[in-house]
């Protein structure tokens, strides 16, 4: 059982002080760690941005519109953003038509969306508990 076997802690130390906004990659880093532990691959048509609390809440980040634009330019079909950033998204109608923006509140929502759980449904069920 992943929750019993592993205790992983990742912290972006002094990211804001150095001008690096590393914590906006928190949900991507968490997703990649869960992917590695469960062998559930990350879907390649998803991009994501969001900070992560120790309780699994997806928190707002800066520059969300620019990050969505970058995903559009890379040909990504879906982008996951913090629910609290919805009001910050400024895109043209044309840009909105090129990408599906999915707002989330928790890391569990991210994992359900971004990982391919085919043949891993038993693990997903355990994560839900």
N, C-alpha and C positions, 0 to 999 in steps of 0.2 A: 504494500500500500504506500503510495507516494507520500501522503501526509505523515505517515509513521516513520518512513525510512529516511527521508531527506529533510534537512533544515537549511535552507538557502537564504542568505541575506545579501542583497546588493544595494549599495548606497552611492549616489552621485554626490561626492563630497565637494563642497564649495563650488558647485557648478555655476551658480549665479554670480559669485564674486569674480570668477575668471572670465566672464562673458560667454561662457559655454552653457547652452541650455540642454544639458544632457538628460535632465529628468523628463523632458518631453518624449523621450524614447522609452520610458519606463514600461509602458504596456507592451511595446515591441520586444523588449528584453525579457519580460516575464513570459510572454507567449513563446519565445524561442527556447527558454529554459523548460517550460512545460512540454513543448514539442520534443525536445531532446530526451526528456525523462519518460515520456509516454510513447515515443516513436510515432506520434500522430503528426503528419507533415503540415506545415503552414501552407495555406492556399496562396498561390502565387498571384491571384488577382485582387488581393487586399493590401492596402497600405493602412497605417494606423499612427496616431499620435495621442499622447495623453500621459500625464503624470499618474503615479500610483501611490495611494496611501497604504500604510501597513495593514489596514483593514480590508484592502481590496477595492477601495473606491477609486474610480477613474476621475482624476481632477483636471481642471482647466489648464491650458498651456497658452503661450503667446504665439502669435504668427500663424494661427490656424488657417487663414485664407491662403497664405503663401504656400503652406504645406499641402493644401488641397490642390492648388494650381500645379505644384511640382508633381503630384500624383497623376493629374490629368496629362501633363506633358510626358510622363513616363508610360502612358497608356494603361494605367491601372483602372479597373472597373469599379471598385468599391473602396471607400475610405471610412475608417472608424475614427470618430472623434469623441471627446467628452461631451456629455449632454449639456454641461454648463457652458460649453463653447458655441452652442447653436446660434446664439444671438450675435456672435462675432464673425460669422461667415458672411463675407462680402464677395459674391461671384456674379458674373453676368448670367443671363438666362442660357446663353450658349454653353457656358462652362458647366452650369447645373445639369444640362442635358447629357454631358459627357461622362458623368460619374454619379454613382449612388453614394450619398452621404448617410452613414449610419451612426446615430448618437447612442452612447452607452453610459451607464452609471457604474458598472462593476467589471472587474477583471473576468469574472465567470461569463458574462455576456460576450466579452472579447474572445475568450477561448472557444465558446460555442460557435461563434461566427468564423473565426480566422483559421481554426484547425480543421483538418479533414478527419472526422471521427469514424469513417468507414472502417469496419472491422475493429473498432476501439470503443464501441458503445458501452461496454462494461466499465471501462475506465471513466468515461464521461459521467456515467451514473454515480460512481463513487465521488467524483468531484462535486456533484450536486448536493451531496450529503453534508 
